[in-house]
Amino acid sequence: MGGKTVTRADLCEAVYQKVGLSRTESADLVELVLDEISASVIRGESVKLSSFGSFIVRSKGERVGRNPKTGQEVPISPRRVMVFKPSNVLKQRINATLVNGSEPPPES
């Protein structure tokens, strides 16, 4: 599983090459999209990207956990967590690589 990590710079470069904006405009566009997704998730809203997946915020209540080293019970405070749920389209594209043994062509 030692795959490459896609960075913001990689996304900016992809926008630059495929859309034809300048590198600065591409970087601004990527930042704007990521900022909007972040702001929506922080507000507790779900973000659904068609054919990709959904970012969902869930609230977890207080619970008792254990320190694995000492076995001592420790209270875990309530918190919100973000969960990503991939769409069925994305799941199918991922699983198609197992069947075909190669990367499926990108959808346009």
DRENNU-714027 format. One record per residue: x negated, y, z of N, C-alpha, C in turn; residue number from 1; residue in one letter. Coordinates in steps of 0.05 Angstrom, whole numbers. Atoms other than C-alpha are relative to their C-alpha. Layout:
% DRENNU-714027
+--------+--------+--------+--------+--------+--------+--------+--------+--------+-----+----+
|    n.x |    n.y |    n.z |   ca.x |   ca.y |   ca.z |    c.x |    c.y |    c.z |   i | aa |
+--------+--------+--------+--------+--------+--------+--------+--------+--------+-----+----+
|      X |      Y |      Z |      X |      Y |      Z |      X |      Y |      Z | NUM |  a |
...
+--------+--------+--------+--------+--------+--------+--------+--------+--------+-----+----+
***
This chain:
% DRENNU-714027
+--------+--------+--------+--------+--------+--------+--------+--------+--------+-----+----+
|    n.x |    n.y |    n.z |   ca.x |   ca.y |   ca.z |    c.x |    c.y |    c.z |   i | aa |
+--------+--------+--------+--------+--------+--------+--------+--------+--------+-----+----+
|    -16 |    -24 |      0 |      0 |      0 |      0 |    -17 |     25 |      0 |   1 |  m |
|     18 |    -23 |     -1 |    -59 |     47 |     -7 |      5 |     20 |    -23 |   2 |  g |
|     -7 |    -18 |     22 |    -22 |     93 |    -55 |     -9 |     29 |      6 |   3 |  g |
|      7 |    -28 |     -2 |    -37 |    166 |    -67 |     22 |     16 |     13 |   4 |  k |
|    -19 |    -18 |    -12 |     -3 |    220 |    -26 |      5 |     23 |    -19 |   5 |  t |
|     -7 |    -23 |     17 |     34 |    272 |    -67 |      0 |     25 |     18 |   6 |  v |
|      2 |    -25 |    -15 |     17 |    342 |    -41 |     15 |     22 |    -13 |   7 |  t |
|    -13 |    -23 |     11 |     47 |    410 |    -51 |    -14 |      9 |    -26 |   8 |  r |
|     15 |     -8 |     24 |     -9 |    425 |   -100 |      7 |    -18 |    -24 |   9 |  a |
|     -8 |     18 |     21 |     10 |    363 |   -140 |     27 |      7 |    -11 |  10 |  d |
|    -26 |     -8 |      9 |     82 |    385 |   -143 |     -2 |     26 |    -16 |  11 |  l |
|      4 |    -25 |     14 |     61 |    455 |   -164 |    -12 |     -5 |    -28 |  12 |  c |
|     13 |      7 |     26 |     17 |    426 |   -219 |     20 |    -13 |    -19 |  13 |  e |
|    -20 |     13 |     16 |     74 |    382 |   -244 |     20 |     20 |    -11 |  14 |  a |
|    -18 |    -21 |      9 |    121 |    442 |   -248 |    -14 |     17 |    -21 |  15 |  v |
|     15 |    -16 |     19 |     67 |    482 |   -283 |     -2 |    -14 |    -28 |  16 |  y |
|      4 |     14 |     25 |     56 |    428 |   -336 |     26 |     -6 |    -14 |  17 |  q |
|    -25 |      9 |     12 |    128 |    407 |   -347 |     20 |     23 |     -6 |  18 |  k |
|    -19 |    -22 |      4 |    166 |    473 |   -341 |    -12 |     23 |    -16 |  19 |  v |
|     13 |    -21 |     15 |    115 |    521 |   -368 |     -2 |     26 |     14 |  20 |  g |
|      4 |    -25 |    -15 |    116 |    572 |   -313 |    -30 |      3 |      6 |  21 |  l |
|     28 |     -4 |     -8 |     50 |    603 |   -291 |     -5 |    -16 |     26 |  22 |  s |
|      6 |     15 |    -24 |     13 |    568 |   -235 |     11 |     14 |     25 |  23 |  r |
|    -10 |    -15 |    -23 |     33 |    624 |   -187 |     30 |     -3 |      2 |  24 |  t |
|    -29 |      3 |      0 |    106 |    620 |   -207 |      8 |    -28 |      8 |  25 |  e |
|     -5 |     28 |     -7 |    104 |    544 |   -202 |     -3 |     -4 |     30 |  26 |  s |
|      5 |      3 |    -28 |     75 |    548 |   -132 |     22 |     14 |     16 |  27 |  a |
|    -22 |    -14 |    -14 |    128 |    600 |   -111 |     26 |    -16 |     -2 |  28 |  d |
|    -25 |     15 |      3 |    184 |    557 |   -139 |      0 |    -25 |     19 |  29 |  l |
|      1 |     23 |    -17 |    160 |    495 |   -102 |      3 |      8 |     29 |  30 |  v |
|     -2 |    -10 |    -28 |    152 |    535 |    -37 |     29 |      8 |      6 |  31 |  e |
|    -27 |     -8 |     -4 |    222 |    564 |    -46 |     19 |    -24 |      4 |  32 |  l |
|    -17 |     24 |     -3 |    254 |    496 |    -55 |     -5 |    -14 |     27 |  33 |  v |
|      6 |     13 |    -25 |    217 |    466 |      4 |      9 |     16 |     24 |  34 |  l |
|    -10 |    -17 |    -22 |    234 |    526 |     48 |     30 |     -2 |      3 |  35 |  d |
|    -29 |      2 |     -2 |    308 |    520 |     31 |      8 |    -27 |     11 |  36 |  e |
|     -5 |     26 |    -11 |    308 |    446 |     46 |     -5 |      0 |     30 |  37 |  i |
|      8 |     -2 |    -28 |    272 |    459 |    112 |     20 |     16 |     16 |  38 |  s |
|    -19 |    -17 |    -14 |    319 |    516 |    132 |     27 |    -14 |      4 |  39 |  a |
|    -26 |     14 |     -2 |    381 |    474 |    118 |     -2 |    -22 |     21 |  40 |  s |
|      3 |     22 |    -19 |    355 |    415 |    158 |     -2 |     11 |     29 |  41 |  v |
|      3 |    -13 |    -26 |    335 |    461 |    216 |     28 |      9 |     11 |  42 |  i |
|    -27 |     -8 |     -8 |    407 |    488 |    217 |     18 |    -24 |      6 |  43 |  r |
|    -16 |     24 |     -6 |    431 |    416 |    224 |     16 |    -10 |    -23 |  44 |  g |
|    -16 |      8 |     24 |    459 |    410 |    153 |    -14 |    -23 |    -13 |  45 |  e |
|     11 |     22 |     16 |    449 |    349 |    110 |     -7 |     12 |    -27 |  46 |  s |
|      8 |     -9 |     27 |    412 |    360 |     44 |      1 |    -25 |    -18 |  47 |  v |
|     -3 |     22 |     18 |    433 |    315 |    -13 |    -11 |      8 |    -27 |  48 |  k |
|     11 |     -5 |     26 |    391 |    312 |    -76 |      9 |    -23 |    -18 |  49 |  l |
|    -12 |     21 |     17 |    429 |    274 |   -130 |    -22 |    -17 |    -13 |  50 |  s |
|     18 |     20 |     12 |    394 |    211 |   -156 |    -26 |     -3 |     15 |  51 |  s |
|     24 |      2 |    -16 |    341 |    220 |   -102 |      6 |    -11 |     28 |  52 |  f |
|     -7 |      9 |    -26 |    370 |    216 |    -32 |     10 |     23 |     17 |  53 |  g |
|    -10 |    -20 |    -19 |    394 |    253 |     30 |    -18 |      2 |     24 |  54 |  s |
|     13 |     -5 |    -25 |    359 |    285 |     88 |     22 |      6 |     20 |  55 |  f |
|    -22 |     -2 |    -19 |    404 |    277 |    149 |    -12 |      5 |     28 |  56 |  i |
|      9 |     -6 |    -27 |    395 |    306 |    219 |     19 |    -16 |     19 |  57 |  v |
|    -15 |     16 |    -20 |    417 |    259 |    276 |     -9 |      9 |     28 |  58 |  r |
|      6 |     -7 |    -28 |    422 |    275 |    349 |     -3 |    -26 |     16 |  59 |  s |
|      4 |     23 |    -17 |    394 |    225 |    398 |      3 |      9 |     29 |  60 |  k |
|     -5 |     -6 |    -28 |    416 |    225 |    470 |    -24 |     -7 |     18 |  61 |  g |
|     21 |      7 |    -19 |    373 |    219 |    532 |      1 |    -30 |      5 |  62 |  e |
|      1 |     28 |     -6 |    349 |    149 |    546 |    -25 |     -6 |     17 |  63 |  r |
|     23 |      8 |    -16 |    300 |    111 |    589 |    -19 |    -17 |    -18 |  64 |  v |
|     20 |     15 |     15 |    236 |     86 |    556 |    -21 |    -11 |     19 |  65 |  g |
|     21 |     11 |    -17 |    175 |     50 |    581 |    -27 |      8 |    -11 |  66 |  r |
|     28 |     -5 |      7 |    102 |     69 |    581 |    -12 |    -28 |     -6 |  67 |  n |
|     10 |     27 |      7 |     72 |     10 |    543 |    -25 |     -9 |     16 |  68 |  p |
|     25 |      6 |    -14 |      7 |     14 |    582 |      6 |     -9 |     29 |  69 |  k |
|     -5 |      5 |    -28 |     35 |     15 |    653 |     27 |    -14 |      5 |  70 |  t |
|    -26 |     12 |     -4 |    106 |    -11 |    643 |     19 |     18 |     16 |  71 |  g |
|    -16 |    -18 |    -16 |    132 |     49 |    682 |     22 |     12 |    -17 |  72 |  q |
|    -23 |    -12 |     14 |    201 |     75 |    663 |     -4 |     30 |     -2 |  73 |  e |
|      4 |    -29 |      5 |    199 |    145 |    633 |     25 |     10 |    -14 |  74 |  v |
|    -23 |    -11 |     14 |    259 |    188 |    614 |     -8 |     13 |    -26 |  75 |  p |
|      5 |    -13 |     25 |    260 |    208 |    541 |     23 |     20 |     -5 |  76 |  i |
|    -20 |    -22 |      1 |    295 |    275 |    531 |     16 |     -2 |    -26 |  77 |  s |
|    -16 |     -1 |     25 |    351 |    286 |    480 |    -15 |     16 |    -21 |  78 |  p |
|     13 |    -14 |     22 |    327 |    308 |    412 |     15 |     -4 |    -26 |  79 |  r |
|    -11 |      4 |     27 |    345 |    315 |    339 |    -22 |    -11 |    -17 |  80 |  r |
|     19 |     12 |     18 |    311 |    273 |    287 |     10 |      2 |    -29 |  81 |  v |
|     -7 |     -1 |     28 |    310 |    277 |    211 |     -4 |    -28 |    -12 |  82 |  m |
|      1 |     26 |     13 |    325 |    214 |    171 |      3 |      4 |    -30 |  83 |  v |
|     -3 |     -1 |     30 |    316 |    204 |     96 |     14 |    -25 |     -8 |  84 |  f |
|    -14 |     24 |     11 |    366 |    158 |     62 |     -1 |      2 |    -30 |  85 |  k |
|      3 |     -1 |     29 |    347 |    142 |    -10 |     26 |     -7 |    -14 |  86 |  p |
|    -24 |      6 |     16 |    401 |    141 |    -63 |     -2 |    -28 |    -12 |  87 |  s |
|      1 |     26 |     14 |    421 |     76 |    -98 |    -16 |      2 |    -25 |  88 |  n |
|     15 |     -3 |     25 |    391 |    104 |   -162 |    -30 |     -3 |      6 |  89 |  v |
|     29 |      2 |     -7 |    323 |    113 |   -128 |     -7 |    -28 |      9 |  90 |  l |
|      6 |     28 |     -9 |    327 |     44 |    -95 |     -2 |    -18 |    -25 |  91 |  k |
|      2 |     17 |     24 |    341 |     12 |   -163 |    -25 |      5 |    -16 |  92 |  q |
|     25 |     -7 |     15 |    283 |     49 |   -196 |    -25 |    -12 |     15 |  93 |  r |
|     22 |     11 |    -16 |    236 |     27 |   -139 |     -1 |    -31 |     -4 |  94 |  i |
|     -1 |     29 |      3 |    259 |    -45 |   -144 |     -5 |    -10 |    -28 |  95 |  n |
|      5 |      7 |     28 |    254 |    -45 |   -220 |    -30 |     -4 |     -4 |  96 |  a |
|     29 |      4 |      2 |    178 |    -39 |   -211 |     -8 |    -28 |      9 |  97 |  t |
|      6 |     27 |    -10 |    178 |   -106 |   -174 |      7 |    -20 |    -22 |  98 |  l |
|     -9 |     18 |     20 |    216 |   -140 |   -230 |    -17 |      2 |    -25 |  99 |  v |
|     14 |     -5 |     25 |    180 |   -109 |   -289 |    -31 |     -1 |      4 | 100 |  n |
|     28 |     -1 |     -5 |    112 |   -103 |   -256 |    -13 |     25 |    -10 | 101 |  g |
|     11 |    -25 |      8 |    103 |    -33 |   -283 |     18 |     23 |      8 | 102 |  s |
|    -15 |    -24 |     -8 |    126 |     38 |   -269 |     22 |      5 |    -20 | 103 |  e |
|    -21 |     -6 |     19 |    194 |     54 |   -299 |     -4 |     28 |    -11 | 104 |  p |
|      4 |    -27 |     12 |    196 |    114 |   -346 |     16 |     21 |     16 | 105 |  p |
|    -14 |    -21 |    -15 |    215 |    180 |   -311 |     25 |      8 |    -15 | 106 |  p |
|    -25 |     -9 |     12 |    286 |    203 |   -322 |     -2 |     29 |     -6 | 107 |  e |
|      1 |    -28 |      8 |    294 |    268 |   -359 |     27 |     13 |      4 | 108 |  s |
+--------+--------+--------+--------+--------+--------+--------+--------+--------+-----+----+
***
